[in-house]
Amino acid sequence: MDIFLRPDFARICGFTATDLKNLFGDRFAELLASLKFMGEMDATATPFDLEAKILNWRGGYNFDGEP
């Protein structure tokens, strides 16, 4: 059974912006360093810039239409 589009399961599919910070925030520095090294982010970028980039990649996609 595909639960992805069922409203009663929408909140368990994917990550919220808060989830990204709470679950992966400790890895932002390492990811930021890698992206800078690869030229994917400016050398002066901060963890806040990375968070904005991740949220942009994520695109705000959700399954229940709620922000």
PDBQT receptor file of N, H, CA, C and O in Angstrom, charges set to zero:
ATOM      1  N   MET A   1       0.840  -1.183   0.000  1.00  0.00    +0.000 N 
ATOM      2  CA  MET A   1       0.000   0.000   0.000  1.00  0.00    +0.000 C 
ATOM      3  C   MET A   1       0.886   1.248   0.000  1.00  0.00    +0.000 C 
ATOM      4  O   MET A   1       1.787   1.375   0.829  1.00  0.00    +0.000 OA
ATOM      5  N   ASP A   2       0.629   2.150  -0.917  1.00  0.00    +0.000 N 
ATOM      6  H   ASP A   2      -0.103   2.047  -1.590  1.00  0.00    +0.000 HD
ATOM      7  CA  ASP A   2       1.381   3.399  -1.009  1.00  0.00    +0.000 C 
ATOM      8  C   ASP A   2       0.760   4.417  -0.060  1.00  0.00    +0.000 C 
ATOM      9  O   ASP A   2      -0.377   4.845  -0.256  1.00  0.00    +0.000 OA
ATOM     10  N   ILE A   3       1.518   4.806   0.975  1.00  0.00    +0.000 N 
ATOM     11  H   ILE A   3       2.443   4.458   1.134  1.00  0.00    +0.000 HD
ATOM     12  CA  ILE A   3       0.991   5.732   1.977  1.00  0.00    +0.000 C 
ATOM     13  C   ILE A   3       1.399   7.179   1.741  1.00  0.00    +0.000 C 
ATOM     14  O   ILE A   3       0.936   8.067   2.458  1.00  0.00    +0.000 OA
ATOM     15  N   PHE A   4       2.245   7.439   0.766  1.00  0.00    +0.000 N 
ATOM     16  H   PHE A   4       2.621   6.718   0.184  1.00  0.00    +0.000 HD
ATOM     17  CA  PHE A   4       2.823   8.763   0.592  1.00  0.00    +0.000 C 
ATOM     18  C   PHE A   4       1.795   9.868   0.415  1.00  0.00    +0.000 C 
ATOM     19  O   PHE A   4       2.014  10.970   0.919  1.00  0.00    +0.000 OA
ATOM     20  N   LEU A   5       0.714   9.639  -0.255  1.00  0.00    +0.000 N 
ATOM     21  H   LEU A   5       0.536   8.744  -0.665  1.00  0.00    +0.000 HD
ATOM     22  CA  LEU A   5      -0.253  10.689  -0.520  1.00  0.00    +0.000 C 
ATOM     23  C   LEU A   5      -1.447  10.672   0.429  1.00  0.00    +0.000 C 
ATOM     24  O   LEU A   5      -2.385  11.451   0.259  1.00  0.00    +0.000 OA
ATOM     25  N   ARG A   6      -1.419   9.798   1.415  1.00  0.00    +0.000 N 
ATOM     26  H   ARG A   6      -0.657   9.165   1.553  1.00  0.00    +0.000 HD
ATOM     27  CA  ARG A   6      -2.506   9.742   2.389  1.00  0.00    +0.000 C 
ATOM     28  C   ARG A   6      -2.266  10.786   3.476  1.00  0.00    +0.000 C 
ATOM     29  O   ARG A   6      -1.216  10.774   4.119  1.00  0.00    +0.000 OA
ATOM     30  N   PRO A   7      -3.222  11.687   3.690  1.00  0.00    +0.000 N 
ATOM     31  CA  PRO A   7      -3.041  12.766   4.675  1.00  0.00    +0.000 C 
ATOM     32  C   PRO A   7      -2.682  12.275   6.073  1.00  0.00    +0.000 C 
ATOM     33  O   PRO A   7      -1.935  12.948   6.783  1.00  0.00    +0.000 OA
ATOM     34  N   ASP A   8      -3.193  11.125   6.480  1.00  0.00    +0.000 N 
ATOM     35  H   ASP A   8      -3.800  10.579   5.903  1.00  0.00    +0.000 HD
ATOM     36  CA  ASP A   8      -2.899  10.640   7.828  1.00  0.00    +0.000 C 
ATOM     37  C   ASP A   8      -1.458  10.162   7.983  1.00  0.00    +0.000 C 
ATOM     38  O   ASP A   8      -1.012   9.924   9.105  1.00  0.00    +0.000 OA
ATOM     39  N   PHE A   9      -0.727  10.019   6.891  1.00  0.00    +0.000 N 
ATOM     40  H   PHE A   9      -1.089  10.212   5.979  1.00  0.00    +0.000 HD
ATOM     41  CA  PHE A   9       0.679   9.607   6.937  1.00  0.00    +0.000 C 
ATOM     42  C   PHE A   9       1.637  10.684   6.439  1.00  0.00    +0.000 C 
ATOM     43  O   PHE A   9       2.850  10.477   6.445  1.00  0.00    +0.000 OA
ATOM     44  N   ALA A  10       1.117  11.820   6.011  1.00  0.00    +0.000 N 
ATOM     45  H   ALA A  10       0.131  11.989   6.006  1.00  0.00    +0.000 HD
ATOM     46  CA  ALA A  10       1.926  12.854   5.362  1.00  0.00    +0.000 C 
ATOM     47  C   ALA A  10       3.098  13.326   6.212  1.00  0.00    +0.000 C 
ATOM     48  O   ALA A  10       4.166  13.605   5.667  1.00  0.00    +0.000 OA
ATOM     49  N   ARG A  11       2.939  13.423   7.494  1.00  0.00    +0.000 N 
ATOM     50  H   ARG A  11       2.071  13.197   7.936  1.00  0.00    +0.000 HD
ATOM     51  CA  ARG A  11       3.984  13.971   8.361  1.00  0.00    +0.000 C 
ATOM     52  C   ARG A  11       5.129  12.994   8.617  1.00  0.00    +0.000 C 
ATOM     53  O   ARG A  11       6.162  13.399   9.150  1.00  0.00    +0.000 OA
ATOM     54  N   ILE A  12       4.980  11.735   8.258  1.00  0.00    +0.000 N 
ATOM     55  H   ILE A  12       4.141  11.405   7.825  1.00  0.00    +0.000 HD
ATOM     56  CA  ILE A  12       6.084  10.785   8.471  1.00  0.00    +0.000 C 
ATOM     57  C   ILE A  12       6.920  10.595   7.213  1.00  0.00    +0.000 C 
ATOM     58  O   ILE A  12       7.932   9.895   7.246  1.00  0.00    +0.000 OA
ATOM     59  N   CYS A  13       6.516  11.203   6.114  1.00  0.00    +0.000 N 
ATOM     60  H   CYS A  13       5.694  11.772   6.087  1.00  0.00    +0.000 HD
ATOM     61  CA  CYS A  13       7.214  11.045   4.839  1.00  0.00    +0.000 C 
ATOM     62  C   CYS A  13       8.052  12.281   4.563  1.00  0.00    +0.000 C 
ATOM     63  O   CYS A  13       7.516  13.339   4.237  1.00  0.00    +0.000 OA
ATOM     64  N   GLY A  14       9.362  12.150   4.693  1.00  0.00    +0.000 N 
ATOM     65  H   GLY A  14       9.797  11.290   4.958  1.00  0.00    +0.000 HD
ATOM     66  CA  GLY A  14      10.242  13.270   4.407  1.00  0.00    +0.000 C 
ATOM     67  C   GLY A  14      10.728  13.948   5.672  1.00  0.00    +0.000 C 
ATOM     68  O   GLY A  14      10.533  13.444   6.778  1.00  0.00    +0.000 OA
ATOM     69  N   PHE A  15      11.363  15.098   5.496  1.00  0.00    +0.000 N 
ATOM     70  H   PHE A  15      11.522  15.507   4.597  1.00  0.00    +0.000 HD
ATOM     71  CA  PHE A  15      11.954  15.849   6.589  1.00  0.00    +0.000 C 
ATOM     72  C   PHE A  15      11.421  17.265   6.598  1.00  0.00    +0.000 C 
ATOM     73  O   PHE A  15      11.243  17.874   5.544  1.00  0.00    +0.000 OA
ATOM     74  N   THR A  16      11.166  17.788   7.782  1.00  0.00    +0.000 N 
ATOM     75  H   THR A  16      11.311  17.293   8.639  1.00  0.00    +0.000 HD
ATOM     76  CA  THR A  16      10.829  19.203   7.916  1.00  0.00    +0.000 C 
ATOM     77  C   THR A  16      12.132  19.990   8.010  1.00  0.00    +0.000 C 
ATOM     78  O   THR A  16      13.203  19.403   8.162  1.00  0.00    +0.000 OA
ATOM     79  N   ALA A  17      12.043  21.318   7.920  1.00  0.00    +0.000 N 
ATOM     80  H   ALA A  17      11.173  21.795   7.796  1.00  0.00    +0.000 HD
ATOM     81  CA  ALA A  17      13.231  22.153   8.080  1.00  0.00    +0.000 C 
ATOM     82  C   ALA A  17      13.824  21.945   9.474  1.00  0.00    +0.000 C 
ATOM     83  O   ALA A  17      15.045  21.917   9.632  1.00  0.00    +0.000 OA
ATOM     84  N   THR A  18      12.975  21.802  10.467  1.00  0.00    +0.000 N 
ATOM     85  H   THR A  18      11.984  21.826  10.339  1.00  0.00    +0.000 HD
ATOM     86  CA  THR A  18      13.449  21.553  11.837  1.00  0.00    +0.000 C 
ATOM     87  C   THR A  18      14.159  20.212  11.921  1.00  0.00    +0.000 C 
ATOM     88  O   THR A  18      15.193  20.095  12.579  1.00  0.00    +0.000 OA
ATOM     89  N   ASP A  19      13.609  19.198  11.256  1.00  0.00    +0.000 N 
ATOM     90  H   ASP A  19      12.769  19.293  10.722  1.00  0.00    +0.000 HD
ATOM     91  CA  ASP A  19      14.263  17.883  11.231  1.00  0.00    +0.000 C 
ATOM     92  C   ASP A  19      15.664  17.987  10.652  1.00  0.00    +0.000 C 
ATOM     93  O   ASP A  19      16.609  17.409  11.188  1.00  0.00    +0.000 OA
ATOM     94  N   LEU A  20      15.797  18.731   9.549  1.00  0.00    +0.000 N 
ATOM     95  H   LEU A  20      15.030  19.201   9.114  1.00  0.00    +0.000 HD
ATOM     96  CA  LEU A  20      17.113  18.868   8.914  1.00  0.00    +0.000 C 
ATOM     97  C   LEU A  20      18.131  19.414   9.899  1.00  0.00    +0.000 C 
ATOM     98  O   LEU A  20      19.248  18.904   9.996  1.00  0.00    +0.000 OA
ATOM     99  N   LYS A  21      17.742  20.458  10.632  1.00  0.00    +0.000 N 
ATOM    100  H   LYS A  21      16.835  20.873  10.553  1.00  0.00    +0.000 HD
ATOM    101  CA  LYS A  21      18.673  21.066  11.592  1.00  0.00    +0.000 C 
ATOM    102  C   LYS A  21      18.953  20.128  12.761  1.00  0.00    +0.000 C 
ATOM    103  O   LYS A  21      20.104  19.945  13.156  1.00  0.00    +0.000 OA
ATOM    104  N   ASN A  22      17.896  19.537  13.311  1.00  0.00    +0.000 N 
ATOM    105  H   ASN A  22      16.961  19.686  12.990  1.00  0.00    +0.000 HD
ATOM    106  CA  ASN A  22      18.064  18.700  14.499  1.00  0.00    +0.000 C 
ATOM    107  C   ASN A  22      18.775  17.380  14.207  1.00  0.00    +0.000 C 
ATOM    108  O   ASN A  22      19.583  16.919  15.014  1.00  0.00    +0.000 OA
ATOM    109  N   LEU A  23      18.486  16.781  13.081  1.00  0.00    +0.000 N 
ATOM    110  H   LEU A  23      17.830  17.155  12.426  1.00  0.00    +0.000 HD
ATOM    111  CA  LEU A  23      19.051  15.468  12.765  1.00  0.00    +0.000 C 
ATOM    112  C   LEU A  23      20.394  15.533  12.052  1.00  0.00    +0.000 C 
ATOM    113  O   LEU A  23      21.238  14.653  12.226  1.00  0.00    +0.000 OA
ATOM    114  N   PHE A  24      20.592  16.573  11.252  1.00  0.00    +0.000 N 
ATOM    115  H   PHE A  24      19.907  17.287  11.112  1.00  0.00    +0.000 HD
ATOM    116  CA  PHE A  24      21.787  16.617  10.415  1.00  0.00    +0.000 C 
ATOM    117  C   PHE A  24      22.655  17.851  10.629  1.00  0.00    +0.000 C 
ATOM    118  O   PHE A  24      23.709  17.978  10.007  1.00  0.00    +0.000 OA
ATOM    119  N   GLY A  25      22.227  18.760  11.498  1.00  0.00    +0.000 N 
ATOM    120  H   GLY A  25      21.370  18.657  12.003  1.00  0.00    +0.000 HD
ATOM    121  CA  GLY A  25      22.945  20.011  11.720  1.00  0.00    +0.000 C 
ATOM    122  C   GLY A  25      24.399  19.817  12.111  1.00  0.00    +0.000 C 
ATOM    123  O   GLY A  25      25.254  20.628  11.757  1.00  0.00    +0.000 OA
ATOM    124  N   ASP A  26      24.682  18.745  12.838  1.00  0.00    +0.000 N 
ATOM    125  H   ASP A  26      23.988  18.086  13.125  1.00  0.00    +0.000 HD
ATOM    126  CA  ASP A  26      26.066  18.498  13.251  1.00  0.00    +0.000 C 
ATOM    127  C   ASP A  26      26.949  18.107  12.073  1.00  0.00    +0.000 C 
ATOM    128  O   ASP A  26      28.172  18.061  12.209  1.00  0.00    +0.000 OA
ATOM    129  N   ARG A  27      26.357  17.827  10.935  1.00  0.00    +0.000 N 
ATOM    130  H   ARG A  27      25.364  17.863  10.824  1.00  0.00    +0.000 HD
ATOM    131  CA  ARG A  27      27.125  17.452   9.741  1.00  0.00    +0.000 C 
ATOM    132  C   ARG A  27      27.259  18.601   8.751  1.00  0.00    +0.000 C 
ATOM    133  O   ARG A  27      27.936  18.465   7.732  1.00  0.00    +0.000 OA
ATOM    134  N   PHE A  28      26.616  19.736   9.044  1.00  0.00    +0.000 N 
ATOM    135  H   PHE A  28      26.066  19.846   9.872  1.00  0.00    +0.000 HD
ATOM    136  CA  PHE A  28      26.646  20.871   8.122  1.00  0.00    +0.000 C 
ATOM    137  C   PHE A  28      28.070  21.360   7.870  1.00  0.00    +0.000 C 
ATOM    138  O   PHE A  28      28.416  21.676   6.731  1.00  0.00    +0.000 OA
ATOM    139  N   ALA A  29      28.892  21.428   8.897  1.00  0.00    +0.000 N 
ATOM    140  H   ALA A  29      28.611  21.172   9.822  1.00  0.00    +0.000 HD
ATOM    141  CA  ALA A  29      30.257  21.943   8.727  1.00  0.00    +0.000 C 
ATOM    142  C   ALA A  29      31.048  21.074   7.760  1.00  0.00    +0.000 C 
ATOM    143  O   ALA A  29      31.756  21.587   6.894  1.00  0.00    +0.000 OA
ATOM    144  N   GLU A  30      30.929  19.765   7.906  1.00  0.00    +0.000 N 
ATOM    145  H   GLU A  30      30.353  19.348   8.610  1.00  0.00    +0.000 HD
ATOM    146  CA  GLU A  30      31.646  18.843   7.014  1.00  0.00    +0.000 C 
ATOM    147  C   GLU A  30      31.127  18.959   5.584  1.00  0.00    +0.000 C 
ATOM    148  O   GLU A  30      31.911  19.002   4.636  1.00  0.00    +0.000 OA
ATOM    149  N   LEU A  31      29.818  19.010   5.434  1.00  0.00    +0.000 N 
ATOM    150  H   LEU A  31      29.182  18.975   6.205  1.00  0.00    +0.000 HD
ATOM    151  CA  LEU A  31      29.237  19.148   4.101  1.00  0.00    +0.000 C 
ATOM    152  C   LEU A  31      29.620  20.480   3.477  1.00  0.00    +0.000 C 
ATOM    153  O   LEU A  31      29.939  20.551   2.290  1.00  0.00    +0.000 OA
ATOM    154  N   LEU A  32      29.586  21.531   4.280  1.00  0.00    +0.000 N 
ATOM    155  H   LEU A  32      29.327  21.473   5.244  1.00  0.00    +0.000 HD
ATOM    156  CA  LEU A  32      29.958  22.858   3.779  1.00  0.00    +0.000 C 
ATOM    157  C   LEU A  32      31.400  22.869   3.286  1.00  0.00    +0.000 C 
ATOM    158  O   LEU A  32      31.688  23.415   2.221  1.00  0.00    +0.000 OA
ATOM    159  N   ALA A  33      32.301  22.273   4.046  1.00  0.00    +0.000 N 
ATOM    160  H   ALA A  33      32.067  21.829   4.911  1.00  0.00    +0.000 HD
ATOM    161  CA  ALA A  33      33.704  22.205   3.630  1.00  0.00    +0.000 C 
ATOM    162  C   ALA A  33      33.845  21.457   2.309  1.00  0.00    +0.000 C 
ATOM    163  O   ALA A  33      34.609  21.873   1.438  1.00  0.00    +0.000 OA
ATOM    164  N   SER A  34      33.117  20.361   2.158  1.00  0.00    +0.000 N 
ATOM    165  H   SER A  34      32.496  20.024   2.866  1.00  0.00    +0.000 HD
ATOM    166  CA  SER A  34      33.177  19.583   0.915  1.00  0.00    +0.000 C 
ATOM    167  C   SER A  34      32.644  20.382  -0.264  1.00  0.00    +0.000 C 
ATOM    168  O   SER A  34      33.236  20.374  -1.344  1.00  0.00    +0.000 OA
ATOM    169  N   LEU A  35      31.521  21.075  -0.058  1.00  0.00    +0.000 N 
ATOM    170  H   LEU A  35      31.041  21.081   0.819  1.00  0.00    +0.000 HD
ATOM    171  CA  LEU A  35      30.939  21.863  -1.149  1.00  0.00    +0.000 C 
ATOM    172  C   LEU A  35      31.835  23.028  -1.545  1.00  0.00    +0.000 C 
ATOM    173  O   LEU A  35      31.929  23.373  -2.723  1.00  0.00    +0.000 OA
ATOM    174  N   LYS A  36      32.490  23.630  -0.565  1.00  0.00    +0.000 N 
ATOM    175  H   LYS A  36      32.413  23.350   0.392  1.00  0.00    +0.000 HD
ATOM    176  CA  LYS A  36      33.451  24.694  -0.879  1.00  0.00    +0.000 C 
ATOM    177  C   LYS A  36      34.614  24.135  -1.677  1.00  0.00    +0.000 C 
ATOM    178  O   LYS A  36      35.030  24.740  -2.665  1.00  0.00    +0.000 OA
ATOM    179  N   PHE A  37      35.143  22.998  -1.267  1.00  0.00    +0.000 N 
ATOM    180  H   PHE A  37      34.805  22.507  -0.464  1.00  0.00    +0.000 HD
ATOM    181  CA  PHE A  37      36.269  22.363  -1.949  1.00  0.00    +0.000 C 
ATOM    182  C   PHE A  37      35.908  22.045  -3.398  1.00  0.00    +0.000 C 
ATOM    183  O   PHE A  37      36.727  22.229  -4.299  1.00  0.00    +0.000 OA
ATOM    184  N   MET A  38      34.682  21.567  -3.625  1.00  0.00    +0.000 N 
ATOM    185  H   MET A  38      34.017  21.418  -2.894  1.00  0.00    +0.000 HD
ATOM    186  CA  MET A  38      34.241  21.201  -4.973  1.00  0.00    +0.000 C 
ATOM    187  C   MET A  38      33.790  22.407  -5.787  1.00  0.00    +0.000 C 
ATOM    188  O   MET A  38      33.442  22.268  -6.960  1.00  0.00    +0.000 OA
ATOM    189  N   GLY A  39      33.793  23.593  -5.175  1.00  0.00    +0.000 N 
ATOM    190  H   GLY A  39      34.075  23.706  -4.222  1.00  0.00    +0.000 HD
ATOM    191  CA  GLY A  39      33.366  24.786  -5.890  1.00  0.00    +0.000 C 
ATOM    192  C   GLY A  39      31.865  24.935  -6.000  1.00  0.00    +0.000 C 
ATOM    193  O   GLY A  39      31.377  25.753  -6.780  1.00  0.00    +0.000 OA
ATOM    194  N   GLU A  40      31.128  24.158  -5.229  1.00  0.00    +0.000 N 
ATOM    195  H   GLU A  40      31.524  23.494  -4.595  1.00  0.00    +0.000 HD
ATOM    196  CA  GLU A  40      29.660  24.223  -5.267  1.00  0.00    +0.000 C 
ATOM    197  C   GLU A  40      29.119  25.341  -4.388  1.00  0.00    +0.000 C 
ATOM    198  O   GLU A  40      27.962  25.739  -4.527  1.00  0.00    +0.000 OA
ATOM    199  N   MET A  41      29.952  25.849  -3.484  1.00  0.00    +0.000 N 
ATOM    200  H   MET A  41      30.892  25.525  -3.371  1.00  0.00    +0.000 HD
ATOM    201  CA  MET A  41      29.571  26.976  -2.640  1.00  0.00    +0.000 C 
ATOM    202  C   MET A  41      30.744  27.922  -2.532  1.00  0.00    +0.000 C 
ATOM    203  O   MET A  41      31.902  27.508  -2.592  1.00  0.00    +0.000 OA
ATOM    204  N   ASP A  42      30.434  29.203  -2.371  1.00  0.00    +0.000 N 
ATOM    205  H   ASP A  42      29.493  29.539  -2.322  1.00  0.00    +0.000 HD
ATOM    206  CA  ASP A  42      31.450  30.234  -2.240  1.00  0.00    +0.000 C 
ATOM    207  C   ASP A  42      32.334  29.972  -1.022  1.00  0.00    +0.000 C 
ATOM    208  O   ASP A  42      31.873  29.430  -0.018  1.00  0.00    +0.000 OA
ATOM    209  N   ALA A  43      33.588  30.352  -1.116  1.00  0.00    +0.000 N 
ATOM    210  H   ALA A  43      33.962  30.792  -1.933  1.00  0.00    +0.000 HD
ATOM    211  CA  ALA A  43      34.542  30.117  -0.026  1.00  0.00    +0.000 C 
ATOM    212  C   ALA A  43      34.155  30.846   1.258  1.00  0.00    +0.000 C 
ATOM    213  O   ALA A  43      34.599  30.461   2.339  1.00  0.00    +0.000 OA
ATOM    214  N   THR A  44      33.344  31.880   1.158  1.00  0.00    +0.000 N 
ATOM    215  H   THR A  44      32.984  32.193   0.280  1.00  0.00    +0.000 HD
ATOM    216  CA  THR A  44      32.939  32.635   2.354  1.00  0.00    +0.000 C 
ATOM    217  C   THR A  44      31.589  32.176   2.912  1.00  0.00    +0.000 C 
ATOM    218  O   THR A  44      31.084  32.761   3.870  1.00  0.00    +0.000 OA
ATOM    219  N   ALA A  45      31.005  31.131   2.317  1.00  0.00    +0.000 N 
ATOM    220  H   ALA A  45      31.415  30.656   1.539  1.00  0.00    +0.000 HD
ATOM    221  CA  ALA A  45      29.691  30.646   2.754  1.00  0.00    +0.000 C 
ATOM    222  C   ALA A  45      29.732  30.177   4.208  1.00  0.00    +0.000 C 
ATOM    223  O   ALA A  45      30.738  29.654   4.689  1.00  0.00    +0.000 OA
ATOM    224  N   THR A  46      28.624  30.381   4.879  1.00  0.00    +0.000 N 
ATOM    225  H   THR A  46      27.807  30.805   4.489  1.00  0.00    +0.000 HD
ATOM    226  CA  THR A  46      28.490  30.004   6.290  1.00  0.00    +0.000 C 
ATOM    227  C   THR A  46      27.522  28.822   6.418  1.00  0.00    +0.000 C 
ATOM    228  O   THR A  46      26.850  28.461   5.453  1.00  0.00    +0.000 OA
ATOM    229  N   PRO A  47      27.455  28.228   7.602  1.00  0.00    +0.000 N 
ATOM    230  CA  PRO A  47      26.449  27.172   7.816  1.00  0.00    +0.000 C 
ATOM    231  C   PRO A  47      25.026  27.662   7.542  1.00  0.00    +0.000 C 
ATOM    232  O   PRO A  47      24.180  26.884   7.100  1.00  0.00    +0.000 OA
ATOM    233  N   PHE A  48      24.755  28.936   7.798  1.00  0.00    +0.000 N 
ATOM    234  H   PHE A  48      25.442  29.568   8.158  1.00  0.00    +0.000 HD
ATOM    235  CA  PHE A  48      23.433  29.482   7.488  1.00  0.00    +0.000 C 
ATOM    236  C   PHE A  48      23.177  29.488   5.986  1.00  0.00    +0.000 C 
ATOM    237  O   PHE A  48      22.054  29.237   5.547  1.00  0.00    +0.000 OA
ATOM    238  N   ASP A  49      24.214  29.774   5.193  1.00  0.00    +0.000 N 
ATOM    239  H   ASP A  49      25.126  29.978   5.549  1.00  0.00    +0.000 HD
ATOM    240  CA  ASP A  49      24.092  29.727   3.734  1.00  0.00    +0.000 C 
ATOM    241  C   ASP A  49      23.811  28.300   3.271  1.00  0.00    +0.000 C 
ATOM    242  O   ASP A  49      23.003  28.071   2.372  1.00  0.00    +0.000 OA
ATOM    243  N   LEU A  50      24.492  27.351   3.902  1.00  0.00    +0.000 N 
ATOM    244  H   LEU A  50      25.149  27.537   4.632  1.00  0.00    +0.000 HD
ATOM    245  CA  LEU A  50      24.277  25.943   3.551  1.00  0.00    +0.000 C 
ATOM    246  C   LEU A  50      22.851  25.536   3.881  1.00  0.00    +0.000 C 
ATOM    247  O   LEU A  50      22.196  24.861   3.087  1.00  0.00    +0.000 OA
ATOM    248  N   GLU A  51      22.370  25.940   5.039  1.00  0.00    +0.000 N 
ATOM    249  H   GLU A  51      22.902  26.489   5.685  1.00  0.00    +0.000 HD
ATOM    250  CA  GLU A  51      20.991  25.606   5.413  1.00  0.00    +0.000 C 
ATOM    251  C   GLU A  51      20.008  26.150   4.384  1.00  0.00    +0.000 C 
ATOM    252  O   GLU A  51      19.063  25.459   4.004  1.00  0.00    +0.000 OA
ATOM    253  N   ALA A  52      20.222  27.371   3.936  1.00  0.00    +0.000 N 
ATOM    254  H   ALA A  52      20.990  27.932   4.245  1.00  0.00    +0.000 HD
ATOM    255  CA  ALA A  52      19.356  27.965   2.915  1.00  0.00    +0.000 C 
ATOM    256  C   ALA A  52      19.429  27.169   1.618  1.00  0.00    +0.000 C 
ATOM    257  O   ALA A  52      18.413  26.957   0.955  1.00  0.00    +0.000 OA
ATOM    258  N   LYS A  53      20.637  26.729   1.256  1.00  0.00    +0.000 N 
ATOM    259  H   LYS A  53      21.462  26.901   1.794  1.00  0.00    +0.000 HD
ATOM    260  CA  LYS A  53      20.813  25.935   0.028  1.00  0.00    +0.000 C 
ATOM    261  C   LYS A  53      20.080  24.597   0.143  1.00  0.00    +0.000 C 
ATOM    262  O   LYS A  53      19.419  24.163  -0.800  1.00  0.00    +0.000 OA
ATOM    263  N   ILE A  54      20.199  23.952   1.297  1.00  0.00    +0.000 N 
ATOM    264  H   ILE A  54      20.736  24.304   2.063  1.00  0.00    +0.000 HD
ATOM    265  CA  ILE A  54      19.517  22.671   1.504  1.00  0.00    +0.000 C 
ATOM    266  C   ILE A  54      18.007  22.860   1.424  1.00  0.00    +0.000 C 
ATOM    267  O   ILE A  54      17.315  22.062   0.791  1.00  0.00    +0.000 OA
ATOM    268  N   LEU A  55      17.497  23.900   2.055  1.00  0.00    +0.000 N 
ATOM    269  H   LEU A  55      18.060  24.548   2.568  1.00  0.00    +0.000 HD
ATOM    270  CA  LEU A  55      16.058  24.156   1.990  1.00  0.00    +0.000 C 
ATOM    271  C   LEU A  55      15.620  24.447   0.569  1.00  0.00    +0.000 C 
ATOM    272  O   LEU A  55      14.506  24.094   0.183  1.00  0.00    +0.000 OA
ATOM    273  N   ASN A  56      16.481  25.089  -0.222  1.00  0.00    +0.000 N 
ATOM    274  H   ASN A  56      17.386  25.376   0.091  1.00  0.00    +0.000 HD
ATOM    275  CA  ASN A  56      16.173  25.326  -1.626  1.00  0.00    +0.000 C 
ATOM    276  C   ASN A  56      16.156  24.010  -2.411  1.00  0.00    +0.000 C 
ATOM    277  O   ASN A  56      15.272  23.787  -3.238  1.00  0.00    +0.000 OA
ATOM    278  N   TRP A  57      17.144  23.135  -2.146  1.00  0.00    +0.000 N 
ATOM    279  H   TRP A  57      17.863  23.316  -1.474  1.00  0.00    +0.000 HD
ATOM    280  CA  TRP A  57      17.166  21.814  -2.797  1.00  0.00    +0.000 C 
ATOM    281  C   TRP A  57      15.883  21.056  -2.459  1.00  0.00    +0.000 C 
ATOM    282  O   TRP A  57      15.260  20.435  -3.320  1.00  0.00    +0.000 OA
ATOM    283  N   ARG A  58      15.514  21.124  -1.200  1.00  0.00    +0.000 N 
ATOM    284  H   ARG A  58      16.020  21.629  -0.501  1.00  0.00    +0.000 HD
ATOM    285  CA  ARG A  58      14.326  20.435  -0.707  1.00  0.00    +0.000 C 
ATOM    286  C   ARG A  58      13.084  21.006  -1.375  1.00  0.00    +0.000 C 
ATOM    287  O   ARG A  58      12.118  20.284  -1.621  1.00  0.00    +0.000 OA
ATOM    288  N   GLY A  59      13.109  22.284  -1.666  1.00  0.00    +0.000 N 
ATOM    289  H   GLY A  59      13.893  22.871  -1.467  1.00  0.00    +0.000 HD
ATOM    290  CA  GLY A  59      12.038  22.916  -2.414  1.00  0.00    +0.000 C 
ATOM    291  C   GLY A  59      10.729  23.061  -1.657  1.00  0.00    +0.000 C 
ATOM    292  O   GLY A  59       9.715  23.415  -2.259  1.00  0.00    +0.000 OA
ATOM    293  N   GLY A  60      10.719  22.802  -0.366  1.00  0.00    +0.000 N 
ATOM    294  H   GLY A  60      11.543  22.514   0.123  1.00  0.00    +0.000 HD
ATOM    295  CA  GLY A  60       9.486  22.914   0.392  1.00  0.00    +0.000 C 
ATOM    296  C   GLY A  60       8.475  21.829   0.089  1.00  0.00    +0.000 C 
ATOM    297  O   GLY A  60       7.311  21.933   0.476  1.00  0.00    +0.000 OA
ATOM    298  N   TYR A  61       8.909  20.797  -0.595  1.00  0.00    +0.000 N 
ATOM    299  H   TYR A  61       9.855  20.713  -0.910  1.00  0.00    +0.000 HD
ATOM    300  CA  TYR A  61       7.991  19.723  -0.976  1.00  0.00    +0.000 C 
ATOM    301  C   TYR A  61       7.397  19.077   0.262  1.00  0.00    +0.000 C 
ATOM    302  O   TYR A  61       8.097  18.801   1.236  1.00  0.00    +0.000 OA
ATOM    303  N   ASN A  62       6.111  18.845   0.208  1.00  0.00    +0.000 N 
ATOM    304  H   ASN A  62       5.542  19.069  -0.584  1.00  0.00    +0.000 HD
ATOM    305  CA  ASN A  62       5.451  18.111   1.290  1.00  0.00    +0.000 C 
ATOM    306  C   ASN A  62       4.302  17.317   0.691  1.00  0.00    +0.000 C 
ATOM    307  O   ASN A  62       3.947  17.491  -0.475  1.00  0.00    +0.000 OA
ATOM    308  N   PHE A  63       3.733  16.452   1.500  1.00  0.00    +0.000 N 
ATOM    309  H   PHE A  63       4.022  16.311   2.448  1.00  0.00    +0.000 HD
ATOM    310  CA  PHE A  63       2.713  15.553   0.992  1.00  0.00    +0.000 C 
ATOM    311  C   PHE A  63       1.283  15.954   1.356  1.00  0.00    +0.000 C 
ATOM    312  O   PHE A  63       0.326  15.417   0.800  1.00  0.00    +0.000 OA
ATOM    313  N   ASP A  64       1.139  16.900   2.294  1.00  0.00    +0.000 N 
ATOM    314  H   ASP A  64       1.917  17.337   2.746  1.00  0.00    +0.000 HD
ATOM    315  CA  ASP A  64      -0.217  17.234   2.717  1.00  0.00    +0.000 C 
ATOM    316  C   ASP A  64      -0.613  18.677   2.407  1.00  0.00    +0.000 C 
ATOM    317  O   ASP A  64      -1.693  19.111   2.807  1.00  0.00    +0.000 OA
ATOM    318  N   GLY A  65       0.230  19.421   1.709  1.00  0.00    +0.000 N 
ATOM    319  H   GLY A  65       1.107  19.068   1.384  1.00  0.00    +0.000 HD
ATOM    320  CA  GLY A  65      -0.089  20.780   1.342  1.00  0.00    +0.000 C 
ATOM    321  C   GLY A  65       0.139  21.793   2.448  1.00  0.00    +0.000 C 
ATOM    322  O   GLY A  65      -0.081  22.987   2.240  1.00  0.00    +0.000 OA
ATOM    323  N   GLU A  66       0.573  21.352   3.614  1.00  0.00    +0.000 N 
ATOM    324  H   GLU A  66       0.752  20.383   3.784  1.00  0.00    +0.000 HD
ATOM    325  CA  GLU A  66       0.857  22.269   4.721  1.00  0.00    +0.000 C 
ATOM    326  C   GLU A  66       2.285  22.771   4.598  1.00  0.00    +0.000 C 
ATOM    327  O   GLU A  66       3.166  22.033   4.158  1.00  0.00    +0.000 OA
ATOM    328  N   PRO A  67       2.526  24.048   4.991  1.00  0.00    +0.000 N 
ATOM    329  CA  PRO A  67       3.899  24.571   4.900  1.00  0.00    +0.000 C 
ATOM    330  C   PRO A  67       4.840  23.891   5.877  1.00  0.00    +0.000 C 
ATOM    331  O   PRO A  67       6.026  24.219   5.921  1.00  0.00    +0.000 OA
TER     332      PRO A  67
